[in-house]
Amino acid sequence: MDRVTRLGITGQSGFIGSHLYNYLKYVNNNFELIDFNNEYFEDLEKLSEFVSRCDVIIHLAGVNRHHEADYIYSKNIELTDKLLDAINSSKTKPHIIFSSSTQEEKNNVYGNSKKEARLKLFSFSKMNGNKFTGLIIPNVFGPFGKPYYNSVVATFSHQIMNNETPRIEIDSEMNLIYVGDLVKIIENCIQNQKEQIIENYRVPSRDVITVSGLLKLLMSYYSNYIENNTIPYLKNDFELNLFNTFRSFINYNSYFPRCLKVNSDNRGKFVELIKLNIGGQVSFSTTNSGVTRGNHFHTRKIERFMVIKGQALIQMRKIGTSEVLNFELNGEEPSYVDIPIWFTHNIKNIGEEELITMFWINEPYDPNNPDTFFEIV
């Protein structure tokens, strides 16, 4: 029986690192993950121990932005040198996968630091017989990015959700890749790379859009979704990924649950549950008192839970974190909670009567591609 590949990620807690780690831990499950702590860079012994346990090291740790340009350059080179010292010290030959950037071509401090680090790792691997993959990556966007740091998508989404006015400095075209697509490309490099050394693999950008076009889309999501309670029309995977990224900047604790308008007269009540510019599937469930449903998460689906009778507790927890968000809903005052991607969630009947919940999800259930992963909240 073949031993499971042991894999470590420097920068595990960063934007790309956390998405990669969570995908490999909760979705793929084909690797043994060796946890990394940024403090290891300050202790050669601990860094060498980490390296010695890894068959593959994905080197993502680095600095994107800093008020001192020299710091960006020196820190990125320093982290690479320390990793090489640790590999030498451990006397191991892991497959090194390095994330560089298309900024290499722009002759700026960040791009120059990434290029030099890549060439250092390439030369070392060639000399010492390590397998090496140098990735040249376009602009990456996705949920939970850090505004003013990771991408303009994160910055604009944060500004729009906080009633700030985004500014376009230069309205140029951007080559983008969704972080989920990048993660799968890295997974493929680990599993299927046949060549010993790839000095530079240019990761293809999946989407091209102008800065103004990006802002227009994000503003339309705010208008449709936040102001008018309407799921916007999403014409392709890029717009689905962008909308899910935008949703990740909602302050869920204060935003949900959202009350639905109840129209009453002598005939009874009428409630509009959801307005759609998109297709999908609508269903409902009944849940007996004390019973919990769910405890799973999705990586791409948009989902809405609407309580129309009884009392419910909806719980959510972002994968990789411990904080649980709790929302109580009551059918006497119909309301809903939308479930973010990468949040495991459940619903429990906390009342005495039967709980009736309606669900909308943006795609019909496909047993061959369910995008549903079990994880206790």
Secondary structure, 3 states (H helix, E strand, C coil): CCCCCEEEEECCCCHHHHHHHHHHHHHHCCCEEECCCHHHHHCHHHHHHHHHCCCEEEECCCCCCCCCHHHHHHHHHHHHHHHHHHHHHHCCCCEEEEEEEHHHHHCCHHHHHHHHHHHHHHHHHHHHCCCEEEEEECEEECCCCCCCCCCHHHHHHHHHHCCCCCCCCCCCEEEEEEHHHHHHHHHHHHHHCCCCEEEEEECCCCEEEEHHHHHHHHHHHHHHHHHCCEECCCCCHHHHHHHHHHHCCCCHHHHCCEECCEEEECCEEEECCCEECCCCEEEEEEECCCCEEEEEECCCCCEEEEEEECEEEEEEEECCCCCEEEEEEECCECEEEEECCCEEEEEEECCCCCEEEEEEECCCCCCCCCCCEECCC
